[in-house]
């Protein structure tokens, strides 16, 4: 069997197949097998990232699994050749959601990385730009951004913008603040603790967070039947509380039931 993608889902299906006696080849486009855990989960999730790394390592460390890094489908490996010439019993595609949903305004792609930034490359930059060997995209974050979307991923983008802007403002005063402290405590408590008196105009990268969903749906999303049934009873207030807590800590506005139309997106 061949599995394309070695992260959470890929390593799990590879383990299941290997334990049932199959010989499994796992192809991964990156040098490391951690996928969106490493490149899509913001780096303040230190313990979660470490735990997920350990789980993926354990799954791939099976005698029936061969791990092949730096091998990307369509670039280093032809799908038709893999399907017809390798003598495989099956192929499992488990390469994740690496492309963001397109911004729903005609002509928007002309502004990618020139005012319009998608989530995947932004989080990848945030996770890796401090590394000496980093050679990916670079972003200069400025106050006045608008984040369009809903759910936890969009709030993570808001937090990246706010934390990076606050770090820049504090650095301008000769203060080397801790990213983890800002994420944990919020912007104003850390600034006040440092006696920097860095207030909203300087720290605030995001003016508005737009969501097509209502506030009670924006902070948390559930997909399982059990969770959907329980939602009206106990989860609406949790979602609203989570969103309000994020607003208090990271100083952004929220507007519900808003979506870009192209008419006023200049």
C-alpha positions in Angstrom: 0.0 0.0 0.0 1.0 3.6 -0.6 0.0 6.5 1.6 0.5 10.0 0.4 0.9 12.4 3.4 2.5 11.4 6.7 1.0 13.6 9.3 -1.9 12.9 11.6 -4.3 11.1 9.2 -1.5 9.6 7.0 0.4 8.1 9.9 -2.8 6.7 11.4 -4.0 4.9 8.3 -0.4 3.7 7.7 -0.4 2.2 11.2 -3.7 0.5 10.7 -2.7 -1.0 7.4 0.7 -2.1 8.8 -0.9 -3.8 11.8 -3.1 -5.8 9.5 0.0 -7.1 7.7 0.3 -4.7 4.8 3.7 -3.3 3.7 3.2 0.4 3.6 5.2 3.2 1.8 4.5 6.6 3.2 5.3 9.6 0.9 5.7 13.0 2.5 6.4 16.3 0.6 8.2 17.8 3.6 11.4 16.8 5.3 9.5 16.1 8.5 6.2 14.1 8.8 4.2 16.5 10.9 2.2 18.4 8.2 -0.3 21.0 9.5 0.7 20.2 13.1 4.0 21.8 12.4 3.1 24.3 9.6 -0.6 25.1 10.3 -0.9 25.0 14.1 0.5 28.3 15.6 3.7 27.7 17.5 2.3 28.9 20.9 0.6 25.4 21.1 3.9 24.0 22.4 2.6 21.0 24.4 0.0 20.0 21.8 2.6 20.1 19.0 5.1 18.1 21.0 2.5 15.5 21.9 1.3 15.2 18.3 4.9 14.8 17.1 5.4 11.9 19.5 2.2 10.2 18.3 3.1 10.5 14.7 6.6 9.2 15.4 5.2 6.2 17.2 2.8 5.3 14.4 5.5 5.6 11.7 8.0 3.5 13.7 6.6 0.2 12.6 8.6 -2.5 10.8 6.0 -2.7 8.0 6.2 1.1 7.2 8.8 2.7 5.0 8.9 6.5 5.3 9.9 8.5 2.2 10.3 12.3 2.9 10.8 15.2 0.4 8.7 13.4 -2.2 5.8 15.4 -3.6 3.0 14.0 -5.8 3.0 15.6 -9.2 6.6 16.9 -8.8 8.8 14.0 -7.7 6.3 11.2 -8.1 3.8 10.7 -10.9 0.4 9.4 -9.8 -0.2 7.3 -12.9 3.2 5.7 -12.6 2.6 5.0 -8.9 -0.8 3.5 -9.7 0.1 1.3 -12.6 3.8 0.4 -12.2 4.6 -0.1 -8.5 2.5 -3.2 -8.0 0.4 -1.7 -5.3 -2.8 -3.0 -3.9 -4.1 0.5 -3.2 -3.2 4.2 -2.7 -4.5 6.4 0.1 -4.4 10.2 -0.4 -4.0 11.9 2.9 -2.3 15.2 2.1 -4.6 17.6 4.0 -6.1 21.0 3.1 -3.0 23.0 1.9 -5.0 25.4 -0.2 -7.1 28.1 1.3 -10.6 28.8 0.1 -10.4 31.5 -2.5 -11.3 35.1 -1.5 -14.8 35.5 -3.0 -14.2 38.7 -4.9 -13.4 38.8 -8.7 -9.8 39.9 -9.3 -8.7 39.3 -5.8 -5.8 37.0 -6.8 -4.0 40.0 -8.2 -3.4 41.2 -4.7 -2.1 38.0 -3.1 0.9 39.0 -1.0 0.2 42.6 -1.9 -2.4 43.4 0.7 -4.2 40.0 0.5 -2.7 37.2 2.6 -4.1 33.7 3.0 -4.1 31.8 6.2 -1.8 28.9 5.3 1.2 30.9 4.2 0.7 33.4 7.0 0.8 30.7 9.7 3.7 28.9 8.0 5.6 32.2 8.1 4.7 32.7 11.7 5.9 29.2 12.7 9.2 29.3 10.9 10.4 32.9 10.2 12.7 32.9 13.2 14.6 29.9 11.9 18.0 30.7 10.3 17.4 28.4 7.3 13.9 29.8 6.6 13.5 30.8 3.0 9.8 31.1 2.6 7.5 34.1 2.2 8.0 37.1 4.5 5.3 39.5 5.8 5.5 42.9 7.3 2.4 43.2 9.4 0.9 46.6 9.8 -2.1 48.0 11.9 -5.5 48.1 10.2 -6.0 44.6 8.9 -9.3 42.9 8.4 -9.6 39.2 8.9 -12.4 37.5 6.9 -13.7 34.2 8.1 -15.1 32.3 11.0 -14.1 29.7 13.5 -11.0 29.0 15.5 -8.6 29.2 12.5 -9.6 32.8 11.9 -9.2 33.7 15.6 -5.7 32.2 15.4 -4.9 34.6 12.5 -6.2 37.5 14.5 -3.9 36.4 17.4 -0.9 36.2 15.1 -1.5 39.7 13.8 -2.0 41.2 17.3 0.9 39.4 18.9 3.4 40.3 16.2 2.2 43.9 16.2 2.6 44.1 20.0 6.0 42.6 19.9 7.1 45.2 17.3 5.7 48.0 19.4 7.4 46.8 22.5 10.7 46.2 20.7 10.6 49.8 19.6 10.9 50.7 23.3 13.8 48.3 23.8 11.6 45.6 25.4 12.0 42.0 24.3 8.5 40.6 25.2 7.7 36.9 25.2 5.4 35.6 22.6 4.0 32.9 24.8 3.3 35.4 27.6 1.3 37.6 25.2 -0.7 34.7 24.0 -1.4 33.5 27.5 -2.0 36.8 29.3 -3.1 39.1 26.6 -1.6 42.3 25.2 -2.4 45.0 27.7 -1.4 43.0 30.9 2.0 42.2 29.4 2.5 45.8 28.2 1.5 47.2 31.6 3.7 44.7 33.4 6.6 45.9 31.3 5.6 49.5 32.1 5.6 50.2 28.4 2.2 51.9 28.3 1.7 50.4 24.8 -2.0 51.1 24.2 -4.5 50.1 21.5 -3.4 52.4 18.7 0.1 50.9 18.7 -0.7 47.3 19.5 -3.8 46.9 17.4 -3.2 45.2 14.0 -6.8 44.1 13.4 -9.6 46.7 13.2 -12.4 44.2 12.3 -12.9 40.5 12.3 -15.7 39.7 9.9 -17.6 36.4 10.0 -20.5 35.1 7.9 -21.6 33.3 11.1 -23.3 34.6 14.2 -21.0 35.3 17.2 -22.2 32.2 19.0 -21.0 30.1 16.0 -17.8 31.9 15.2 -15.6 30.7 18.0 -16.4 27.0 18.0 -17.6 24.6 15.4 -18.8 21.1 16.0 -19.4 18.4 13.4 -20.3 15.2 15.2 -24.0 14.4 15.7 -23.6 14.3 19.5 -22.0 17.7 19.5 -24.7 19.2 17.2 -27.4 17.8 19.5 -25.7 19.2 22.6 -25.0 22.6 21.0 -28.3 24.4 21.9 -28.0 23.2 25.6 -24.5 24.1 26.6 -22.2 25.2 23.8 -23.7 28.5 22.5 -22.6 30.4 25.6 -19.2 28.7 25.6 -18.6 30.0 22.0 -19.7 33.5 22.9 -17.6 33.5 26.0 -14.5 32.2 24.0 -14.9 35.0 21.5 -15.4 37.7 24.1 -12.3 36.4 25.9 -10.3 36.6 22.7 -11.5 40.1 22.0 -10.5 41.2 25.5 -7.1 39.7 25.3 -6.2 40.7 21.8 -8.1 43.9 21.2 -10.1 43.4 18.1 -13.6 44.1 17.0 -16.0 41.5 15.7 -18.8 41.9 13.2 -21.2 39.0 12.5 -23.1 38.2 9.4 -20.7 40.1 7.2 -19.0 38.8 4.0 -17.0 40.5 1.2 -19.0 41.3 -1.9 -16.5 43.3 -4.0 -18.4 46.5 -3.9 -16.6 48.1 -1.0 -13.4 46.0 -0.8 -10.9 48.6 -2.1 
